[in-house]
Amino acid sequence: MDLVNVLIVVFMIAALVVVVLGVLNMGRPGIEGRQRANKLMQFRVLFQFIAIVLIGILLLIWAR
C-alpha cells in the first residue's frame, strides 16, 4: 500500500506542476504558447486520471 500512496502523491504533484506550467504558457503571446498550454492541460488530465484510478485501487484494497 505504501507504493500506491507514493504514486498518488507523485501524480497529484505532477498534475499541479503541469497546471502551473500550462497557465504560464497561456500568457505567452502567439499560437505556440497556446498550443503548448493545450498539450500541458492534456497531460494534466492524464495525471489526474491516473491519480483517481490509484485512489480507487487503494480504496478497493482497504475494503478487503
N, C-alpha and C positions, 0 to 999 in steps of 0.2 A: 504493500500500500504506500510506502514511502516514495517509491519511484513515481507512482501516479500523482501523488501530491506535488512532487517537484515538477513534473511535467505540466501540471495545471498552472502552477505559478509561472513557469517559464513561458508558456503560451499566452497567459494573461499579460505578462510584461511585454512580450513581443507585440501583442495587439496594441498596447498603449504606446509603445515606441513608434509603431507604424502609423497610428493616428496622428501623433505629433508631427512626424515627417510629412505625412500627407497634407496636413493643414499648412505647414510651412511651404510646401511646394505649390499649394493653391495660390499663394500670394505672389508667386513669381510671374512675371509678365510672359506672354506668349503661349503658344499651344503646347510647347514641350513641358512646361511646368504643370499644366492641367492634365496632360497625358500621364505624366509621372505620378501625379497625385491620384489619378484614377486607378492606376496599377497598384499603388500602395494601399488604396482602400480595398481593392480586391484581395490583397494579402491579409488585410485586417479581418475581413470576413472569414477567410480561411482559418486564420489563427483562432478567432472566436469560436468557429465551428469545432475545431479540434479540442479546444478547452471545454466546451459544453459536452462533447462526446466523452471526454475523460472524466468529467464530473458525473455523468450518467453511469459510467463503468464503476466509479468509486461508490456511488450510491447502491448499485447492484451488489457490490462486494460487501458493503456494510449491512445490507438487508439479509444476507445469508448468515 
